[in-house]
Amino acid sequence: MSPESLLVRTQKGREEIDERRHHLAPALRHVLILIDGATRLADLAVKGERIPNFRESLDALIAQGFVTEDGAVAAGGTPKARLIDAAHRLLGKNAGKVVSKLEESADAIDSLKVTVESAAKLIRLTIDEGKAVEFAEAAKAILGR
Amino acid sequence: MELTLGINVAAILVMLYCLWTVISLGKSIPGGVVGRQWRTLTVLVVLFTIGYFVTPFFSHLPAEMINLIVAAIFFFGAIYVLITIRLIYRIIEELAG
């Protein structure tokens, strides 16, 4: 991983955050909370500098499948591909309509911003208000403020 | 009398269609503002459906019971309308925002 790598929570990681389903140790959970899908590894290291053994905890989370590197970023994907990846990651099986909207959007950043706004409304109305905020934040990180 | 029964049966059929619609459409609305209200509306439609099924048997029920059932249907009907109006307004607000 490079300092530019973007780490994201896996399904297992989201289950742990939402429901504490995997009974993660508090120290690891603390690090998992910092993984917001929008902060690059270099900035994460700054955020986590006060946490003892931050890097080791991060490696443990990756090894245990709670966190992974954002595939689209790692592959140098387009903003649209990264947005679609973020939608899949955040919304899981409910991502269908949002992904369709993104796929139909033009590739220009301004067009994608309009589509993201519309998609966030759709998520807020029909999927989950919290996930709408997370998606909007992830999109801002991808598209810029 | 036959006209009343006919209307009751028609009402039950329409309500069964409503029940099927609200359940099948609800599957595509897992949550969010609409999803949450949709679940409440589904419960109300179930209640209405049960209430409507009783109507053909009104002639066999005591007057007090009939009044209670009708009052309950009116009350939950009013709640249904209130939820629907607020939901529509919330959607408009969201789309306009």
gemmi code that builds the backbone of each chain (N, CA, C; Angstrom):
import gemmi

chains = {
    "A": [
        ("MET", (0.838, -1.200, 0.000), (0.000, 0.000, 0.000), (0.874, 1.252, 0.000)),
        ("SER", (0.395, 2.248, -0.728), (1.122, 3.514, -0.754), (0.426, 4.519, 0.167)),
        ("PRO", (1.076, 5.626, 0.467), (0.415, 6.643, 1.316), (-0.881, 7.158, 0.687)),
        ("GLU", (-1.007, 6.993, -0.637), (-2.215, 7.464, -1.329), (-3.352, 6.435, -1.290)),
        ("SER", (-3.049, 5.245, -0.793), (-4.072, 4.182, -0.773), (-5.274, 4.613, 0.050)),
        ("LEU", (-6.425, 4.162, -0.413), (-7.667, 4.458, 0.305), (-8.175, 3.142, 0.899)),
        ("LEU", (-8.336, 3.124, 2.207), (-8.840, 1.910, 2.855), (-10.332, 2.039, 3.085)),
        ("VAL", (-11.027, 0.937, 2.897), (-12.482, 0.938, 3.095), (-12.871, -0.250, 3.967)),
        ("ARG", (-14.005, -0.102, 4.646), (-14.500, -1.228, 5.438), (-15.127, -2.264, 4.511)),
        ("THR", (-14.901, -3.508, 4.810), (-15.564, -4.584, 4.075), (-16.961, -4.775, 4.678)),
        ("GLN", (-17.723, -5.698, 4.101), (-19.037, -6.039, 4.665), (-18.880, -6.433, 6.140)),
        ("LYS", (-17.840, -7.242, 6.414), (-17.577, -7.680, 7.781), (-17.275, -6.478, 8.685)),
        ("GLY", (-16.524, -5.523, 8.146), (-16.194, -4.315, 8.906), (-17.422, -3.488, 9.206)),
        ("ARG", (-18.323, -3.394, 8.227), (-19.556, -2.619, 8.437), (-20.459, -3.311, 9.452)),
        ("GLU", (-20.486, -4.652, 9.383), (-21.293, -5.408, 10.360), (-20.783, -5.154, 11.771)),
        ("GLU", (-19.463, -5.079, 11.907), (-18.874, -4.850, 13.227), (-19.219, -3.440, 13.730)),
        ("ILE", (-19.156, -2.463, 12.830), (-19.465, -1.090, 13.234), (-20.955, -0.968, 13.587)),
        ("ASP", (-21.803, -1.538, 12.752), (-23.251, -1.376, 12.944), (-23.795, -2.221, 14.088)),
        ("GLU", (-23.302, -3.462, 14.208), (-23.944, -4.408, 15.139), (-22.976, -5.083, 16.108)),
        ("ARG", (-21.713, -4.746, 16.059), (-20.673, -5.403, 16.894), (-20.763, -6.933, 16.746)),
        ("ARG", (-21.026, -7.361, 15.524), (-21.300, -8.778, 15.309), (-20.078, -9.677, 15.519)),
        ("HIS", (-18.883, -9.111, 15.329), (-17.689, -9.961, 15.372), (-16.864, -9.766, 16.648)),
        ("HIS", (-17.413, -9.018, 17.595), (-16.786, -8.845, 18.921), (-15.308, -8.460, 18.812)),
        ("LEU", (-15.053, -7.459, 18.040), (-13.679, -6.986, 17.839), (-13.152, -6.349, 19.125)),
        ("ALA", (-11.855, -6.543, 19.382), (-11.234, -5.927, 20.570), (-11.357, -4.396, 20.472)),
        ("PRO", (-11.553, -3.722, 21.601), (-11.769, -2.262, 21.575), (-10.682, -1.491, 20.821)),
        ("ALA", (-9.426, -1.904, 20.984), (-8.337, -1.175, 20.324), (-8.477, -1.257, 18.797)),
        ("LEU", (-8.809, -2.454, 18.308), (-8.977, -2.630, 16.853), (-10.229, -1.909, 16.366)),
        ("ARG", (-11.272, -1.966, 17.200), (-12.519, -1.302, 16.824), (-12.305, 0.208, 16.687)),
        ("HIS", (-11.504, 0.739, 17.593), (-11.180, 2.167, 17.561), (-10.544, 2.544, 16.215)),
        ("VAL", (-9.628, 1.703, 15.755), (-8.974, 1.952, 14.469), (-9.981, 1.783, 13.324)),
        ("LEU", (-10.820, 0.761, 13.458), (-11.823, 0.511, 12.402), (-12.755, 1.719, 12.231)),
        ("ILE", (-13.077, 2.373, 13.331), (-13.959, 3.545, 13.273), (-13.320, 4.652, 12.425)),
        ("LEU", (-11.998, 4.735, 12.487), (-11.300, 5.790, 11.720), (-11.341, 5.553, 10.206)),
        ("ILE", (-11.546, 4.298, 9.826), (-11.567, 3.975, 8.386), (-12.917, 4.422, 7.833)),
        ("ASP", (-12.933, 5.586, 7.200), (-14.206, 6.140, 6.727), (-14.390, 6.009, 5.224)),
        ("GLY", (-13.446, 5.392, 4.557), (-13.579, 5.203, 3.104), (-13.259, 6.453, 2.317)),
        ("ALA", (-12.852, 7.523, 2.998), (-12.568, 8.777, 2.300), (-11.168, 9.293, 2.621)),
        ("THR", (-10.591, 8.810, 3.714), (-9.289, 9.330, 4.151), (-8.156, 8.440, 3.630)),
        ("ARG", (-7.176, 9.060, 3.010), (-6.034, 8.317, 2.469), (-5.157, 7.789, 3.609)),
        ("LEU", (-4.369, 6.785, 3.283), (-3.540, 6.132, 4.300), (-2.637, 7.133, 5.024)),
        ("ALA", (-2.056, 8.057, 4.265), (-1.148, 9.035, 4.877), (-1.887, 9.869, 5.928)),
        ("ASP", (-3.109, 10.283, 5.611), (-3.891, 11.094, 6.559), (-4.392, 10.247, 7.721)),
        ("LEU", (-4.670, 8.974, 7.432), (-5.102, 8.064, 8.506), (-3.997, 7.924, 9.555)),
        ("ALA", (-2.771, 7.825, 9.058), (-1.637, 7.669, 9.976), (-1.543, 8.881, 10.901)),
        ("VAL", (-1.848, 10.060, 10.369), (-1.834, 11.271, 11.199), (-2.964, 11.205, 12.228)),
        ("LYS", (-4.167, 10.807, 11.741), (-5.323, 10.712, 12.643), (-5.080, 9.713, 13.769)),
        ("GLY", (-4.363, 8.631, 13.413), (-4.207, 7.552, 14.379), (-2.899, 7.589, 15.135)),
        ("GLU", (-2.169, 8.699, 15.034), (-0.823, 8.703, 15.644), (-0.857, 8.568, 17.168)),
        ("ARG", (-1.990, 8.931, 17.786), (-2.077, 8.812, 19.248), (-2.529, 7.418, 19.693)),
        ("ILE", (-2.933, 6.614, 18.725), (-3.373, 5.252, 19.065), (-2.147, 4.332, 19.093)),
        ("PRO", (-1.910, 3.641, 20.220), (-0.751, 2.751, 20.287), (-0.844, 1.648, 19.219)),
        ("ASN", (0.259, 1.340, 18.600), (0.351, 0.272, 17.594), (-0.676, 0.454, 16.464)),
        ("PHE", (-0.841, 1.687, 16.036), (-1.863, 1.980, 15.012), (-1.631, 1.151, 13.748)),
        ("ARG", (-0.399, 1.176, 13.251), (-0.121, 0.487, 11.988), (-0.331, -1.024, 12.123)),
        ("GLU", (0.070, -1.576, 13.277), (-0.113, -3.013, 13.502), (-1.603, -3.356, 13.549)),
        ("SER", (-2.372, -2.469, 14.201), (-3.822, -2.689, 14.280), (-4.439, -2.666, 12.889)),
        ("LEU", (-3.961, -1.723, 12.084), (-4.457, -1.605, 10.711), (-4.172, -2.892, 9.931)),
        ("ASP", (-2.948, -3.371, 10.076), (-2.569, -4.613, 9.390), (-3.437, -5.781, 9.874)),
        ("ALA", (-3.713, -5.792, 11.195), (-4.546, -6.868, 11.748), (-5.959, -6.796, 11.170)),
        ("LEU", (-6.486, -5.579, 11.055), (-7.846, -5.416, 10.492), (-7.892, -5.896, 9.047)),
        ("ILE", (-6.834, -5.595, 8.300), (-6.774, -6.043, 6.897), (-6.669, -7.569, 6.854)),
        ("ALA", (-5.795, -8.117, 7.706), (-5.589, -9.574, 7.714), (-6.856, -10.316, 8.118)),
        ("GLN", (-7.635, -9.702, 9.022), (-8.865, -10.365, 9.496), (-10.075, -10.062, 8.602)),
        ("GLY", (-9.863, -9.268, 7.563), (-10.938, -9.039, 6.595), (-11.946, -7.971, 6.990)),
        ("PHE", (-11.574, -7.095, 7.919), (-12.483, -6.002, 8.287), (-12.291, -4.794, 7.377)),
        ("VAL", (-11.110, -4.714, 6.799), (-10.732, -3.548, 5.994), (-10.024, -4.041, 4.751)),
        ("THR", (-10.222, -3.308, 3.661), (-9.482, -3.653, 2.440), (-9.117, -2.380, 1.703)),
        ("GLU", (-8.212, -2.511, 0.768), (-7.865, -1.346, -0.040), (-8.940, -1.152, -1.096)),
        ("ASP", (-9.331, 0.105, -1.300), (-10.343, 0.415, -2.308), (-9.813, -0.030, -3.676)),
        ("GLY", (-10.477, -1.041, -4.246), (-10.013, -1.628, -5.496), (-9.961, -0.633, -6.640)),
        ("ALA", (-10.976, 0.222, -6.724), (-11.044, 1.174, -7.832), (-9.905, 2.184, -7.756)),
        ("VAL", (-9.586, 2.594, -6.528), (-8.485, 3.548, -6.363), (-7.172, 2.859, -6.701)),
        ("ALA", (-7.026, 1.629, -6.147), (-5.784, 0.894, -6.376), (-5.555, 0.668, -7.872)),
        ("ALA", (-6.637, 0.442, -8.597), (-6.522, 0.188, -10.035), (-6.488, 1.488, -10.836)),
        ("GLY", (-6.479, 2.616, -10.146), (-6.463, 3.908, -10.833), (-7.750, 4.162, -11.575)),
        ("GLY", (-8.885, 3.743, -11.013), (-10.188, 3.860, -11.662), (-10.641, 5.298, -11.868)),
        ("THR", (-11.578, 5.473, -12.789), (-12.135, 6.796, -13.045), (-12.999, 7.199, -11.850)),
        ("PRO", (-13.304, 8.505, -11.728), (-14.194, 8.931, -10.630), (-15.521, 8.167, -10.634)),
        ("LYS", (-16.053, 7.949, -11.853), (-17.340, 7.236, -11.921), (-17.200, 5.812, -11.384)),
        ("ALA", (-16.110, 5.139, -11.790), (-15.882, 3.766, -11.313), (-15.717, 3.742, -9.800)),
        ("ARG", (-15.052, 4.761, -9.278), (-14.848, 4.814, -7.821), (-16.167, 5.085, -7.095)),
        ("LEU", (-17.023, 5.913, -7.704), (-18.336, 6.171, -7.092), (-19.178, 4.892, -7.077)),
        ("ILE", (-19.135, 4.169, -8.191), (-19.894, 2.912, -8.280), (-19.372, 1.917, -7.248)),
        ("ASP", (-18.058, 1.882, -7.120), (-17.443, 0.994, -6.138), (-17.896, 1.390, -4.715)),
        ("ALA", (-17.915, 2.700, -4.472), (-18.343, 3.190, -3.144), (-19.805, 2.822, -2.885)),
        ("ALA", (-20.637, 2.934, -3.932), (-22.061, 2.598, -3.781), (-22.222, 1.117, -3.441)),
        ("HIS", (-21.492, 0.261, -4.154), (-21.550, -1.186, -3.870), (-21.113, -1.468, -2.441)),
        ("ARG", (-20.017, -0.822, -2.069), (-19.421, -1.069, -0.756), (-20.366, -0.617, 0.371)),
        ("LEU", (-20.976, 0.562, 0.210), (-21.816, 1.104, 1.283), (-23.213, 0.500, 1.315)),
        ("LEU", (-23.745, 0.202, 0.140), (-25.157, -0.172, 0.077), (-25.384, -1.668, -0.127)),
        ("GLY", (-24.331, -2.390, -0.466), (-24.452, -3.839, -0.632), (-25.534, -4.204, -1.641)),
        ("LYS", (-26.456, -5.081, -1.223), (-27.475, -5.584, -2.156), (-28.507, -4.514, -2.544)),
        ("ASN", (-28.500, -3.377, -1.828), (-29.440, -2.305, -2.160), (-28.848, -1.271, -3.123)),
        ("ALA", (-27.681, -1.568, -3.660), (-26.976, -0.563, -4.473), (-27.547, -0.408, -5.886)),
        ("GLY", (-28.375, -1.346, -6.328), (-28.821, -1.418, -7.726), (-29.243, -0.101, -8.370)),
        ("LYS", (-30.222, 0.584, -7.767), (-30.757, 1.802, -8.394), (-29.722, 2.921, -8.410)),
        ("VAL", (-28.937, 3.000, -7.344), (-27.910, 4.048, -7.260), (-26.835, 3.790, -8.319)),
        ("VAL", (-26.432, 2.540, -8.450), (-25.416, 2.189, -9.451), (-25.940, 2.498, -10.856)),
        ("SER", (-27.220, 2.180, -11.114), (-27.792, 2.488, -12.437), (-27.721, 3.985, -12.718)),
        ("LYS", (-28.072, 4.794, -11.718), (-28.011, 6.256, -11.884), (-26.590, 6.694, -12.240)),
        ("LEU", (-25.633, 6.146, -11.503), (-24.235, 6.541, -11.736), (-23.766, 6.082, -13.116)),
        ("GLU", (-24.173, 4.882, -13.505), (-23.761, 4.366, -14.812), (-24.328, 5.214, -15.949)),
        ("GLU", (-25.551, 5.732, -15.737), (-26.189, 6.528, -16.791), (-25.639, 7.956, -16.845)),
        ("SER", (-24.939, 8.358, -15.803), (-24.434, 9.733, -15.740), (-23.289, 9.935, -16.731)),
        ("ALA", (-23.158, 11.196, -17.187), (-21.978, 11.536, -17.995), (-20.741, 11.482, -17.091)),
        ("ASP", (-19.557, 11.397, -17.706), (-18.332, 11.225, -16.917), (-17.784, 12.522, -16.328)),
        ("ALA", (-18.270, 13.658, -16.828), (-17.749, 14.942, -16.341), (-18.018, 15.094, -14.842)),
        ("ILE", (-17.080, 15.715, -14.140), (-17.186, 15.857, -12.683), (-18.478, 16.583, -12.292)),
        ("ASP", (-18.824, 17.651, -13.026), (-20.042, 18.401, -12.686), (-21.293, 17.524, -12.832)),
        ("SER", (-21.315, 16.724, -13.881), (-22.458, 15.818, -14.076), (-22.511, 14.787, -12.956)),
        ("LEU", (-21.348, 14.281, -12.591), (-21.302, 13.279, -11.516), (-21.754, 13.883, -10.195)),
        ("LYS", (-21.410, 15.151, -9.964), (-21.836, 15.806, -8.715), (-23.359, 15.900, -8.651)),
        ("VAL", (-23.968, 16.245, -9.789), (-25.439, 16.330, -9.840), (-26.044, 14.940, -9.584)),
        ("THR", (-25.458, 13.938, -10.223), (-25.958, 12.570, -10.046), (-25.796, 12.110, -8.598)),
        ("VAL", (-24.672, 12.448, -7.995), (-24.420, 12.054, -6.603), (-25.466, 12.685, -5.681)),
        ("GLU", (-25.786, 13.956, -5.940), (-26.791, 14.637, -5.113), (-28.136, 13.923, -5.218)),
        ("SER", (-28.483, 13.579, -6.446), (-29.743, 12.875, -6.680), (-29.715, 11.480, -6.044)),
        ("ALA", (-28.561, 10.804, -6.165), (-28.425, 9.458, -5.588), (-28.509, 9.518, -4.066)),
        ("ALA", (-27.924, 10.550, -3.477), (-27.968, 10.682, -2.018), (-29.411, 10.858, -1.536)),
        ("LYS", (-30.192, 11.611, -2.315), (-31.618, 11.775, -1.971), (-32.341, 10.431, -2.038)),
        ("LEU", (-32.026, 9.691, -3.097), (-32.647, 8.368, -3.256), (-32.291, 7.461, -2.075)),
        ("ILE", (-31.036, 7.500, -1.670), (-30.597, 6.670, -0.539), (-31.313, 7.108, 0.734)),
        ("ARG", (-31.389, 8.433, 0.944), (-32.030, 8.963, 2.155), (-33.506, 8.564, 2.205)),
        ("LEU", (-34.148, 8.612, 1.054), (-35.590, 8.319, 1.027), (-35.891, 6.826, 1.112)),
        ("THR", (-35.079, 6.010, 0.455), (-35.494, 4.604, 0.316), (-34.545, 3.558, 0.902)),
        ("ILE", (-33.372, 3.971, 1.369), (-32.438, 2.956, 1.885), (-32.062, 3.226, 3.334)),
        ("ASP", (-31.355, 4.313, 3.570), (-30.912, 4.580, 4.944), (-30.347, 6.006, 5.004)),
        ("GLU", (-30.831, 6.781, 5.969), (-30.388, 8.182, 6.047), (-28.888, 8.285, 6.376)),
        ("GLY", (-28.412, 7.397, 7.254), (-26.998, 7.411, 7.627), (-26.097, 7.066, 6.449)),
        ("LYS", (-26.548, 6.073, 5.669), (-25.744, 5.658, 4.503), (-25.726, 6.769, 3.457)),
        ("ALA", (-26.801, 7.568, 3.395), (-26.832, 8.691, 2.451), (-25.720, 9.678, 2.797)),
        ("VAL", (-25.538, 9.942, 4.085), (-24.483, 10.856, 4.523), (-23.113, 10.254, 4.188)),
        ("GLU", (-22.951, 8.953, 4.482), (-21.670, 8.285, 4.205), (-21.346, 8.329, 2.704)),
        ("PHE", (-22.377, 8.072, 1.887), (-22.163, 8.079, 0.437), (-21.775, 9.483, -0.032)),
        ("ALA", (-22.475, 10.496, 0.477), (-22.169, 11.874, 0.078), (-20.737, 12.237, 0.478)),
        ("GLU", (-20.314, 11.797, 1.660), (-18.953, 12.090, 2.126), (-17.921, 11.383, 1.243)),
        ("ALA", (-18.196, 10.117, 0.953), (-17.276, 9.357, 0.089), (-17.197, 10.002, -1.286)),
        ("ALA", (-18.354, 10.457, -1.789), (-18.381, 11.092, -3.125), (-17.590, 12.400, -3.110)),
        ("LYS", (-17.707, 13.163, -2.020), (-16.950, 14.414, -1.923), (-15.446, 14.124, -1.950)),
        ("ALA", (-15.064, 13.051, -1.275), (-13.645, 12.697, -1.255), (-13.155, 12.317, -2.652)),
        ("ILE", (-14.050, 11.727, -3.434), (-13.667, 11.293, -4.780), (-13.696, 12.467, -5.777)),
        ("LEU", (-14.754, 13.269, -5.688), (-14.969, 14.314, -6.678), (-14.368, 15.678, -6.278)),
        ("GLY", (-14.027, 15.780, -5.014), (-13.565, 17.079, -4.517), (-14.752, 17.876, -4.033)),
        ("ARG", (-14.503, 18.819, -3.159), (-15.609, 19.583, -2.517), (-16.281, 20.493, -3.505)),
    ],
    "B": [
        ("MET", (-79.907, -5.320, 0.265), (-79.048, -6.223, 1.041), (-77.958, -6.843, 0.162)),
        ("GLU", (-78.378, -7.325, -1.055), (-77.405, -7.913, -1.966), (-76.424, -6.870, -2.480)),
        ("LEU", (-76.946, -5.623, -2.637), (-76.079, -4.525, -3.087), (-74.995, -4.256, -2.032)),
        ("THR", (-75.439, -4.254, -0.750), (-74.483, -4.019, 0.342), (-73.406, -5.100, 0.353)),
        ("LEU", (-73.847, -6.338, 0.217), (-72.890, -7.451, 0.216), (-71.929, -7.331, -0.969)),
        ("GLY", (-72.491, -6.942, -2.108), (-71.661, -6.773, -3.316), (-70.588, -5.715, -3.105)),
        ("ILE", (-71.005, -4.595, -2.501), (-70.027, -3.520, -2.250), (-68.975, -3.989, -1.249)),
        ("ASN", (-69.434, -4.725, -0.215), (-68.486, -5.248, 0.782), (-67.456, -6.167, 0.137)),
        ("VAL", (-67.932, -7.057, -0.720), (-67.017, -7.999, -1.395), (-66.041, -7.237, -2.284)),
        ("ALA", (-66.572, -6.235, -3.004), (-65.703, -5.423, -3.869), (-64.640, -4.710, -3.026)),
        ("ALA", (-65.088, -4.167, -1.878), (-64.151, -3.456, -0.994), (-63.049, -4.405, -0.501)),
        ("ILE", (-63.453, -5.634, -0.159), (-62.474, -6.621, 0.327), (-61.475, -6.961, -0.782)),
        ("LEU", (-61.992, -7.115, -1.996), (-61.093, -7.447, -3.115), (-60.085, -6.326, -3.357)),
        ("VAL", (-60.610, -5.074, -3.334), (-59.699, -3.936, -3.547), (-58.666, -3.879, -2.418)),
        ("MET", (-59.127, -4.119, -1.191), (-58.198, -4.066, -0.058), (-57.155, -5.183, -0.143)),
        ("LEU", (-57.555, -6.348, -0.621), (-56.577, -7.430, -0.809), (-55.536, -7.036, -1.850)),
        ("TYR", (-56.004, -6.349, -2.901), (-55.071, -5.863, -3.920), (-54.112, -4.831, -3.299)),
        ("CYS", (-54.677, -3.955, -2.444), (-53.843, -2.959, -1.742), (-52.780, -3.659, -0.902)),
        ("LEU", (-53.215, -4.717, -0.213), (-52.299, -5.459, 0.657), (-51.164, -6.073, -0.159)),
        ("TRP", (-51.529, -6.693, -1.274), (-50.516, -7.287, -2.144), (-49.559, -6.205, -2.662)),
        ("THR", (-50.151, -5.058, -3.064), (-49.329, -3.972, -3.615), (-48.363, -3.423, -2.566)),
        ("VAL", (-48.891, -3.148, -1.376), (-48.047, -2.517, -0.351), (-46.917, -3.465, 0.068)),
        ("ILE", (-47.186, -4.768, 0.090), (-46.140, -5.726, 0.475), (-45.122, -5.887, -0.654)),
        ("SER", (-45.617, -6.028, -1.892), (-44.659, -6.262, -2.993), (-43.813, -5.017, -3.276)),
        ("LEU", (-44.428, -3.822, -3.225), (-43.633, -2.610, -3.461), (-42.674, -2.363, -2.305)),
        ("GLY", (-43.090, -2.748, -1.109), (-42.264, -2.527, 0.082), (-40.928, -3.232, 0.007)),
        ("LYS", (-40.886, -4.335, -0.771), (-39.617, -5.077, -0.876), (-38.526, -4.254, -1.544)),
        ("SER", (-38.932, -3.283, -2.377), (-37.913, -2.464, -3.049), (-37.597, -1.184, -2.271)),
        ("ILE", (-38.180, -1.064, -1.076), (-37.893, 0.120, -0.240), (-37.399, -0.382, 1.116)),
        ("PRO", (-36.124, -0.740, 1.181), (-35.636, -1.369, 2.419), (-35.604, -0.463, 3.641)),
        ("GLY", (-35.545, 0.829, 3.468), (-35.444, 1.701, 4.652), (-35.560, 3.156, 4.281)),
        ("GLY", (-34.854, 3.999, 5.017), (-34.910, 5.437, 4.753), (-36.230, 6.027, 5.194)),
        ("VAL", (-36.444, 7.286, 4.822), (-37.654, 7.999, 5.232), (-38.907, 7.278, 4.735)),
        ("VAL", (-38.901, 6.902, 3.471), (-40.073, 6.242, 2.894), (-40.239, 4.832, 3.456)),
        ("GLY", (-39.135, 4.111, 3.546), (-39.191, 2.721, 4.026), (-39.799, 2.609, 5.415)),
        ("ARG", (-39.399, 3.558, 6.276), (-39.909, 3.542, 7.659), (-41.418, 3.753, 7.691)),
        ("GLN", (-41.887, 4.753, 6.945), (-43.331, 5.046, 6.910), (-44.093, 3.929, 6.192)),
        ("TRP", (-43.416, 3.349, 5.213), (-44.061, 2.279, 4.428), (-44.425, 1.105, 5.326)),
        ("ARG", (-43.546, 0.808, 6.279), (-43.827, -0.307, 7.196), (-45.073, -0.013, 8.034)),
        ("THR", (-45.201, 1.259, 8.471), (-46.383, 1.641, 9.244), (-47.635, 1.518, 8.376)),
        ("LEU", (-47.515, 1.992, 7.133), (-48.664, 1.903, 6.227), (-49.046, 0.438, 5.978)),
        ("THR", (-48.040, -0.424, 5.891), (-48.314, -1.857, 5.674), (-49.111, -2.435, 6.846)),
        ("VAL", (-48.707, -2.069, 8.061), (-49.439, -2.555, 9.250), (-50.888, -2.063, 9.205)),
        ("LEU", (-51.062, -0.800, 8.824), (-52.422, -0.251, 8.758), (-53.259, -0.960, 7.688)),
        ("VAL", (-52.644, -1.249, 6.543), (-53.383, -1.949, 5.478), (-53.796, -3.343, 5.961)),
        ("VAL", (-52.906, -4.003, 6.722), (-53.249, -5.325, 7.283), (-54.469, -5.180, 8.212)),
        ("LEU", (-54.436, -4.152, 9.050), (-55.572, -3.911, 9.964), (-56.867, -3.653, 9.192)),
        ("PHE", (-56.761, -2.810, 8.153), (-57.952, -2.519, 7.333), (-58.491, -3.798, 6.694)),
        ("THR", (-57.572, -4.604, 6.171), (-57.991, -5.836, 5.499), (-58.769, -6.728, 6.467)),
        ("ILE", (-58.237, -6.845, 7.686), (-58.944, -7.653, 8.700), (-60.313, -7.040, 8.975)),
        ("GLY", (-60.332, -5.711, 9.156), (-61.600, -5.009, 9.436), (-62.609, -5.190, 8.311)),
        ("TYR", (-62.119, -5.104, 7.065), (-63.023, -5.236, 5.911), (-63.610, -6.652, 5.838)),
        ("PHE", (-62.805, -7.646, 6.238), (-63.297, -9.020, 6.193), (-64.461, -9.241, 7.166)),
        ("VAL", (-64.542, -8.392, 8.169), (-65.612, -8.533, 9.163), (-66.937, -7.956, 8.638)),
        ("THR", (-66.838, -6.994, 7.729), (-68.044, -6.262, 7.311), (-69.195, -7.143, 6.792)),
        ("PRO", (-68.945, -8.235, 6.023), (-70.090, -9.042, 5.570), (-70.855, -9.706, 6.718)),
        ("PHE", (-70.224, -9.756, 7.890), (-70.850, -10.428, 9.043), (-71.462, -9.431, 10.032)),
        ("PHE", (-71.571, -8.175, 9.612), (-72.098, -7.138, 10.504), (-73.487, -7.490, 11.036)),
        ("SER", (-74.310, -8.127, 10.178), (-75.693, -8.423, 10.598), (-75.736, -9.427, 11.748)),
        ("HIS", (-74.638, -10.168, 11.944), (-74.588, -11.155, 13.030), (-73.945, -10.607, 14.302)),
        ("LEU", (-73.475, -9.356, 14.223), (-72.751, -8.798, 15.370), (-73.643, -7.852, 16.160)),
        ("PRO", (-73.378, -7.710, 17.471), (-74.138, -6.732, 18.254), (-73.803, -5.303, 17.800)),
        ("ALA", (-74.762, -4.409, 17.936), (-74.608, -3.025, 17.460), (-73.382, -2.356, 18.063)),
        ("GLU", (-73.131, -2.650, 19.334), (-71.996, -2.018, 20.014), (-70.663, -2.402, 19.350)),
        ("MET", (-70.571, -3.686, 19.002), (-69.356, -4.180, 18.347), (-69.182, -3.540, 16.969)),
        ("ILE", (-70.295, -3.426, 16.248), (-70.236, -2.809, 14.909), (-69.728, -1.367, 15.028)),
        ("ASN", (-70.303, -0.635, 16.000), (-69.883, 0.763, 16.191), (-68.392, 0.856, 16.501)),
        ("LEU", (-67.930, -0.084, 17.315), (-66.510, -0.079, 17.695), (-65.617, -0.331, 16.474)),
        ("ILE", (-66.018, -1.322, 15.653), (-65.213, -1.648, 14.466), (-65.176, -0.470, 13.493)),
        ("VAL", (-66.355, 0.126, 13.276), (-66.424, 1.268, 12.340), (-65.587, 2.433, 12.871)),
        ("ALA", (-65.709, 2.695, 14.179), (-64.932, 3.793, 14.769), (-63.433, 3.531, 14.618)),
        ("ALA", (-63.027, 2.251, 14.838), (-61.599, 1.904, 14.732), (-61.115, 2.093, 13.290)),
        ("ILE", (-61.944, 1.661, 12.327), (-61.555, 1.822, 10.913), (-61.415, 3.309, 10.572)),
        ("PHE", (-62.361, 4.128, 11.063), (-62.281, 5.581, 10.819), (-61.001, 6.148, 11.444)),
        ("PHE", (-60.713, 5.742, 12.679), (-59.555, 6.274, 13.391), (-58.251, 5.926, 12.672)),
        ("PHE", (-58.090, 4.626, 12.366), (-56.850, 4.222, 11.692), (-56.802, 4.764, 10.254)),
        ("GLY", (-57.970, 4.965, 9.670), (-58.022, 5.582, 8.346), (-57.472, 7.001, 8.403)),
        ("ALA", (-57.843, 7.727, 9.467), (-57.354, 9.099, 9.632), (-55.832, 9.104, 9.815)),
        ("ILE", (-55.332, 8.124, 10.595), (-53.876, 8.033, 10.795), (-53.185, 7.721, 9.462)),
        ("TYR", (-53.804, 6.833, 8.696), (-53.248, 6.474, 7.390), (-53.118, 7.722, 6.503)),
        ("VAL", (-54.190, 8.511, 6.479), (-54.186, 9.720, 5.645), (-53.101, 10.683, 6.132)),
        ("LEU", (-53.011, 10.842, 7.454), (-52.012, 11.753, 8.023), (-50.593, 11.332, 7.618)),
        ("ILE", (-50.300, 10.037, 7.771), (-48.959, 9.532, 7.414), (-48.690, 9.757, 5.927)),
        ("THR", (-49.715, 9.483, 5.108), (-49.536, 9.629, 3.656), (-49.251, 11.082, 3.282)),
        ("ILE", (-50.029, 12.000, 3.873), (-49.840, 13.425, 3.561), (-48.434, 13.875, 3.975)),
        ("ARG", (-48.033, 13.487, 5.183), (-46.710, 13.893, 5.669), (-45.598, 13.282, 4.819)),
        ("LEU", (-45.814, 12.052, 4.399), (-44.808, 11.365, 3.581), (-44.661, 12.054, 2.226)),
        ("ILE", (-45.794, 12.373, 1.615), (-45.743, 13.054, 0.312), (-45.021, 14.395, 0.458)),
        ("TYR", (-45.356, 15.111, 1.525), (-44.721, 16.414, 1.743), (-43.207, 16.248, 1.932)),
        ("ARG", (-42.813, 15.222, 2.705), (-41.393, 14.972, 2.968), (-40.642, 14.648, 1.683)),
        ("ILE", (-41.297, 13.875, 0.801), (-40.660, 13.526, -0.479), (-40.496, 14.780, -1.346)),
        ("ILE", (-41.566, 15.598, -1.374), (-41.490, 16.838, -2.167), (-40.368, 17.727, -1.629)),
        ("GLU", (-40.310, 17.827, -0.293), (-39.287, 18.647, 0.356), (-37.878, 18.154, -0.027)),
        ("GLU", (-37.732, 16.835, -0.002), (-36.435, 16.225, -0.313), (-36.061, 16.485, -1.771)),
        ("LEU", (-37.030, 16.318, -2.674), (-36.744, 16.511, -4.091), (-36.484, 17.976, -4.425)),
        ("ALA", (-37.136, 18.858, -3.690), (-36.973, 20.288, -3.959), (-35.691, 20.831, -3.334)),
        ("GLY", (-35.165, 20.122, -2.322), (-34.015, 20.622, -1.555), (-32.708, 20.576, -2.311)),
    ],
}
model = gemmi.Model(1)
for chain_id, residues in chains.items():
    chain = gemmi.Chain(chain_id)
    for i, (resn, *xyz) in enumerate(residues, 1):
        res = gemmi.Residue()
        res.name, res.seqid = resn, gemmi.SeqId(i, " ")
        for name, pos in zip(("N", "CA", "C"), xyz):
            atom = gemmi.Atom()
            atom.name, atom.element = name, gemmi.Element(name[0])
            atom.pos, atom.b_iso = gemmi.Position(*pos), 0.0
            res.add_atom(atom)
        chain.add_residue(res)
    model.add_chain(chain)
structure = gemmi.Structure()
structure.add_model(model)
structure.setup_entities()
